[in-house]
Amino acid sequence: MALAGLLREVRFIGSRVRVWTNTGVTGSPQHPEPEKVIIFLHGSGITGFGMEKWLASLVQPDLGTVVVLPSAPMREYMLEGKRSSVWHQRKEVDIKAVDEDLVGIDEMCEGLHEIVENMRTNGAEDISLGGFSMGGHLALHAAYRNNVQVERCFALSSFLIETSAVFVNSDRSGWCPPLYLAHGKEDRIVPVEWARETRDRLEQEGVKSKMITFKGLEHDLNKDVMTSLFDWINTEGD
């Protein structure tokens, strides 16, 4: 079975993932089987299906790429006081915050480790991990603290708190994937300065990074962000 088909059988914490590919017919010289896998983690409050619909309204993945979109569990979300699809708990969105839900984050990172290993078993050799907002935050913990082995990491409209365990409990003596960050200059939920500080701190610890900011963009995604991300994935590490 082709890689995209095999990935449709992958589970994240017991639930099926969404698998998004280009609408072209694969398997021919013009439409080859995907060689790159992107694990895209949604932001808080939506699901992998909702994230797929959102992304598909902006762009199509390259013919050589398959995008896998897990869904976070439904749980009572402390920040909003209601049940929501979130990767972990948050009490506030602030770079000065002192609390990280490391138990919840580590549970999700274990699920990501398992899904990456499953993908490797199914033949995936080039895997990028990242996401939007809270999804990008989880990806940073997975790649740079929990040693989830991927070729690249990306964080869109995301940040780490100043006292994050990523900065204090990490060993980067082994493989350290390059990082791509994208952020709206008019983001009022996660100010772009928070992303810049996160980038600077990670660069100080040896993470190779690229950051692009987008004029007029708030806490959101658009075609330019996604096109830039796909371009980076196609060139970084090849």
Disulfide bonds with the S-S distance in Angstrom:
none
